[in-house]
Amino acid sequence: MRTLELYVDESYNSHVFCVGGFLAPTSLWKEIASRWQERIAHENRKSAIKGFPTISRYHATDCANLKREFDVRKGWDIQRQIRLTRRLCEIIGETGMIGISVGGRIADVRQHFDPHANTENESLFDLCYRMILVIVEGFVRENFPEATVNVTYDQSKTFGGIAKEGFESLRDEQRQRGLDGPFKTLIDADSRDCTPLQCADFLAYEALKRLDGVRRGREIIRKSLQAVMGDRIALRIEQFTSQTFVDMHRMIENKENGRPVGEGVSSKLLISVGS
């Protein structure tokens, strides 16, 4: 029986929140991790030769903004950051993985959800993470019906409990419907020790930049995201819209009133990047 591994992470700013992840067979992840670690080791050798501290991992936000371990005072600059990102993009783009990211605007959550139940970020993490699980489940059922899926998420005091609850909730719903779903194990890990989570971090960050650009009316896809798109990788970046949230409330009301859950509901997630 084939085993697939899904690694997910989140990225957000004051306007947009995204969860992103990659799905691939266990054997492929070993190859990706090896190549990824080789590049990080290469960067650390360069730093050590010049007397600079090494980095513990690739972290998309810090690398893109030359912060923390990627600070200019630690031997980093824009050109070095571009070279590293370009090489990591090549590693991802050559693999044939499945990339999925779902996001939403914080202002929409603030408008449509009870602020006392969760923070906007917690609500969006819950919705985006669960939607990724639903998308992965549908993909696996259609293409690899005998496969099992293990899910690994980045350790987080803020979102860890939500990730566990969402995973167990989905499995409980499957059991209630008499289905044997593909999801088997949920693991929390530290991205400093779990290289595939650094890939997920990359996608979450790129999806964030993509959706934030759309929010500001910019349709140009960043070069780093273009570099991982192509014939070898299937990539989807979607987002919840204000109408999606309106329809969510309608679905809850339909269920409470004994009407068909989907009655009067027509909105779908907005696809920003899809292949």
C-alpha positions in Angstrom: 0.0 0.0 0.0 1.3 3.4 -1.0 2.0 5.9 1.8 1.8 9.6 1.0 3.1 12.4 3.3 1.4 15.8 3.5 3.4 18.6 5.2 1.6 21.9 6.0 2.6 25.3 7.4 1.1 28.7 7.7 2.2 32.2 6.7 0.4 35.5 7.3 0.6 39.3 7.6 -1.9 41.9 8.8 -4.2 41.4 5.8 -4.0 37.8 4.5 -3.6 34.4 6.1 -2.5 31.3 4.2 -1.9 27.6 4.9 0.1 25.7 2.3 1.5 22.2 1.9 3.0 19.6 -0.4 1.8 16.0 -0.9 4.2 13.3 -2.1 5.2 9.7 -1.6 7.5 9.0 1.4 10.3 7.9 -1.0 10.2 11.1 -2.9 10.3 13.2 0.3 13.6 11.4 1.2 15.1 12.6 -2.1 13.8 16.1 -1.7 15.1 16.4 1.9 18.5 15.2 0.9 18.9 17.7 -1.9 17.5 20.5 0.2 19.8 19.7 3.1 22.8 19.7 0.7 22.0 23.2 -0.3 21.6 24.4 3.3 24.9 22.8 4.1 26.5 24.5 1.1 25.3 27.9 2.4 26.6 27.1 5.9 30.1 26.2 4.6 30.2 29.5 2.8 29.3 31.3 6.0 31.8 29.4 8.1 34.6 30.2 5.7 33.9 33.9 6.1 33.4 33.8 9.8 29.6 34.2 9.8 27.1 32.1 11.8 25.3 29.3 10.1 21.6 29.0 9.5 19.5 26.3 11.2 17.0 26.0 8.3 15.4 27.8 5.4 12.6 30.1 6.7 10.8 31.9 3.9 9.8 35.1 5.7 13.2 35.7 7.3 15.1 34.9 4.1 13.0 37.1 1.9 13.3 40.0 4.3 16.9 39.4 5.4 15.9 39.0 9.1 17.2 36.9 12.0 19.5 34.2 10.7 19.5 35.8 7.3 20.5 39.3 8.6 23.0 41.3 6.5 25.3 41.4 9.5 25.4 37.6 9.3 26.7 37.5 5.8 23.5 37.7 3.8 22.4 40.1 1.1 19.8 40.3 -1.7 21.9 38.5 -4.3 22.7 35.6 -1.9 19.1 35.4 -0.9 18.0 35.2 -4.5 20.5 32.5 -5.3 19.4 30.3 -2.4 15.7 30.8 -3.2 16.2 30.1 -6.9 18.0 26.8 -6.1 15.3 25.7 -3.6 12.6 26.5 -6.2 14.4 24.3 -8.7 14.4 21.4 -6.2 10.7 21.8 -5.6 9.9 22.3 -9.3 11.7 19.2 -10.4 10.0 16.8 -8.0 6.5 16.2 -9.3 4.9 17.0 -5.9 1.3 18.2 -5.4 1.2 21.7 -3.9 -1.9 23.1 -2.3 -2.5 26.4 -0.5 -5.7 28.0 0.8 -5.9 31.5 2.2 -8.3 34.2 3.1 -8.5 37.9 4.0 -8.5 38.8 7.7 -11.0 41.6 7.1 -13.5 39.1 5.7 -13.2 37.0 8.8 -13.6 40.0 11.0 -16.8 40.9 9.2 -18.5 37.5 9.2 -17.3 35.6 12.3 -17.7 36.0 16.0 -14.5 37.7 17.3 -15.1 36.2 20.8 -14.9 32.6 19.5 -11.4 32.8 18.0 -9.0 35.3 16.7 -9.1 36.1 13.0 -5.9 34.1 12.5 -7.1 31.1 14.4 -10.4 31.1 12.4 -8.5 31.3 9.1 -6.0 28.6 10.1 -8.9 26.3 11.0 -10.8 26.9 7.7 -7.8 26.8 5.4 -6.2 23.8 7.1 -9.5 21.8 7.0 -10.0 22.8 3.3 -6.6 21.5 2.4 -7.4 18.2 4.1 -10.7 18.0 2.1 -8.9 18.8 -1.2 -6.2 16.2 -0.5 -8.8 13.6 0.5 -10.6 14.1 -2.8 -7.4 13.9 -4.8 -6.3 10.7 -3.1 -9.6 9.0 -3.4 -9.7 9.8 -7.2 -6.1 9.0 -8.0 -4.7 6.7 -5.3 -7.7 5.0 -3.7 -5.6 2.5 -1.8 -3.1 5.0 -0.4 -2.8 6.2 3.1 -1.8 9.8 4.1 0.2 11.0 7.1 -0.1 14.7 7.9 2.8 16.7 9.5 2.4 20.3 10.6 4.8 22.8 12.1 4.8 22.9 15.9 2.8 25.9 17.1 1.4 26.9 20.4 -1.2 29.0 18.6 -2.4 26.6 16.0 -1.3 23.1 17.2 -4.6 22.4 19.0 -6.6 23.6 16.1 -4.7 21.3 13.7 -5.3 18.3 15.9 -9.0 19.1 16.3 -9.5 19.6 12.6 -7.8 16.3 11.8 -9.8 14.3 14.3 -13.0 16.0 13.3 -12.5 15.0 9.6 -11.8 11.4 10.6 -14.9 11.3 12.9 -17.1 12.6 10.0 -15.7 9.9 7.7 -16.4 7.1 10.3 -20.0 8.5 10.8 -20.5 8.1 7.0 -19.1 4.6 7.1 -16.0 5.6 5.1 -12.4 4.5 5.6 -10.6 7.8 4.9 -7.0 8.0 3.8 -5.7 10.0 6.8 -3.9 7.8 9.3 -1.4 9.8 11.4 -1.0 13.4 12.5 2.5 14.5 13.6 3.7 17.8 14.9 7.4 18.6 14.2 9.9 21.3 14.3 10.9 22.6 10.9 14.5 22.9 12.0 14.6 19.1 12.2 12.0 18.3 9.6 13.1 19.5 6.1 9.8 18.9 4.3 8.2 21.5 6.5 10.6 24.0 5.1 9.1 23.2 1.7 5.6 23.8 3.1 6.8 27.1 4.6 8.0 28.2 1.2 4.6 27.5 -0.4 2.6 29.1 2.4 4.8 32.2 2.1 4.5 32.4 -1.7 0.7 31.9 -1.6 0.6 34.7 1.0 2.5 37.0 -1.4 0.3 35.9 -4.3 -3.0 36.6 -2.5 -1.8 39.8 -0.9 -0.8 41.0 -4.4 -4.2 40.1 -5.7 -5.7 42.1 -2.8 -3.7 45.1 -3.9 -4.7 44.7 -7.6 -1.4 43.1 -8.7 -1.8 40.1 -10.9 1.9 39.5 -11.7 3.1 36.1 -10.3 6.4 36.4 -8.5 9.5 34.8 -10.2 10.0 32.5 -7.2 6.5 31.1 -7.6 6.8 30.9 -11.4 10.0 28.8 -10.9 8.1 26.0 -9.2 5.2 26.0 -11.7 5.5 23.8 -14.8 4.8 20.4 -16.2 6.3 18.4 -13.3 4.3 19.9 -10.4 0.6 20.3 -9.8 -0.1 23.5 -7.9 -3.3 25.1 -6.6 -3.6 28.4 -4.7 -7.1 29.2 -3.7 -8.8 31.7 -1.3 -12.0 32.1 0.6 -14.0 35.1 -0.4 -16.5 37.3 1.5 -19.3 35.5 -0.4 -17.9 32.1 0.7 -18.2 33.1 4.3 -21.8 34.3 3.7 -22.6 31.0 2.2 -21.0 29.1 5.2 -23.5 30.8 7.5 -26.3 29.9 5.1 -25.3 26.3 5.1 -25.3 26.2 8.9 -28.8 27.8 8.9 -30.0 25.3 6.3 -28.8 22.4 8.4 -30.4 23.8 11.6 -33.7 24.3 9.8 -33.8 20.9 8.2 -33.3 22.2 4.6 -30.7 20.8 2.2 -27.3 22.0 3.3 -26.4 23.4 -0.1 -29.7 25.2 -0.7 -29.1 28.7 -2.0 -25.3 28.2 -1.9 -23.3 28.7 -5.1 -20.0 30.3 -4.3 -16.7 28.5 -4.5 -13.1 29.2 -3.5 -11.4 31.7 -5.8 -8.6 30.1 -7.7 -5.6 32.3 -7.9 -3.1 29.7 -9.3 -4.2 26.4 -10.6 -2.8 23.6 -12.7 
